[in-house]
Amino acid sequence: MSKEYIFKYAGSKESFLTILNSFHTDNSRFYYLDNYIIEVLADEIRFGIERIGHSGGNWFISKFAQENNQIVFRGTIQYIGPENSSTRTKTQKAFDKAGEILLYILLFPIAAIFFVISKILWLIRKIRKKNNPETTEDKLFDLMEKRLNCQRVINETNS
């Protein structure tokens, strides 16, 4: 069983969505806040807190629940990945693999340059001692508490 996290926002759903609108970049249901993505559905809200791979990542998934003039976000961190590819034939998978290998060969020089630059930037951040959240849970707390002004509720059943 996944650990349940609970956060409270002092205000209505409309005021919370007003805050999110400052991060809205187009007419979609997605909001982009630095390295985080927030997806608002009718009765559910998903907070993309950590990217894993090309098409997947860890999301804090919660329902909108309004209690005593505040919103309560109660949910778990779940991995959401790409669609299942089990319907592809062996020939299609072989062509995909060959294309992937060719792509790796062609993009290796660019990736090597990117790797060197990212290590230089990492070193600069370490020298400047800029603290970035490290774990998935730290990223969730950073997004919810520091950026969206929510308050963490200690859940005694999952401690």
N, C-alpha and C positions, 0 to 999 in steps of 0.2 A: 504494500500500500504506500502510495506517495504521501509525502508530508504536506499537510494543509497549511497554507499561509492566509492570514487575515489582515486586511488593511482598511482603515476608515478614512473617508474624505469628508471634511466638515463643509457640507454644502449639498446642493441638489445635483441631479444628473445633468441638468441644463448648464449649471455653472461649471461643472467638470468638463463638459463638452466644449464650453466656451474657451477654457484653458487650452484644450486640445486643438481648437481651430487656429490658434497662433502657430501651430506646427504643420498645418494642412498645406500640402503642396499642389494638389489637384482635386478633381471632383470625385475621387474614390473614397472608400471607407477606411483608408490607411492614413496614419499620421506618422511622421518621421521626426524623431528627436535624437540627434547625434547618432549613436550606434543602436538605438532602439526603434522598434516599429510597434505601433499600437493599431489594432484592428477593431473597429466598433461594428458589432452586429446588432440585431434588433434587441435581444435580451442578454447578450453575452459580450464580453470585452476580452480581447487577447493582447497580452503585452509580450512582444518579441524581445527577449532579454539577452539571447546569446545565439549567434550564428554558428552552425556546425556543418561544415561542408558547403557545397555549392547551393543546394536547394532545401536544406533543412535547418532546424534549430530548436532551441528550447524556448517554450512559451509559457507564461503564467496565464492560465485560462480561468476566468471568473465570470460569474453572473452579476448583473446589476441588481443590487438589493438595497432598497432605501429604507432606513430605520432611523427614527427620531431626527429628521432633518439632516441626515448624513447618508452617504453612500458607503456600503460595506462591500469590499471586494474579498470574496472567500473562494479560494481555489488552490490548484496544485500546479507544479511545473511539469509540463509534458513535452515530449519530443514530437514535432510535426515535421515529416519528411516528404520527399517526392512521391509521386504516384507509384504504385506497384507495377513492375515491368515483367511480370510472369507471363503475359500474353504474347510476348515476342518470340519469333521462331529462332532456331539455332543460326540460320543464315543471317538474319537481321542482327543478332547479337554478335556474330563474327565480324560483320561490316562495321558495327558500332565500335568494337574493340580495335579493329585496324585503324579506323578513323581517329580514335582516341590516342593510339600509339603515335600516329603521324602528327597529330596536334601537339603531343608532348615533345616530339623531336623539334618541331618548328618553333615552339614557344619557350624552349629551354633557355636560350640566351636572355630573353626578356625576363623570365622568371628568376634567373641568376642575378640580374641587375636589380630587380625588385627586392630580392632577398638581402642583398648587400645594403641597399638603401634602408630597408626596414630595420636591419640590425644597427645601422648608424643612428637612426631615429630612436630606437630603443635605448641605445647608449646615452644619447642626449637626454631622454626622459629620466633615465636613472641618475644622471649627473644633476639634473634639476630637481630630482626627487618629487616628481609629479605622481601622486598616488592614483592609480586606476583600479577599479574593482577587479578582483582576481577570480573568485569562484562564481558559479551560476547564482548562488544565493546572494552573494555580495552585489551582483549586478541587479538582481531583483530589488534589493533594499535601496540601492542607489537610485534606480528609476522611480520607485514608488515614494520614498521618503524625501530625497533631496530634490528631485526634479518635478514631481507632481504633488508635493505637499500633503502626502497621506501619512497617517500615523499607524505604526505597526501594532497589532494586538497580539499579545502572547497567548498562544493556544496551548493550554495545559495538557490536552489529550495527546499531543504529538511530541512533547518534550522528551 
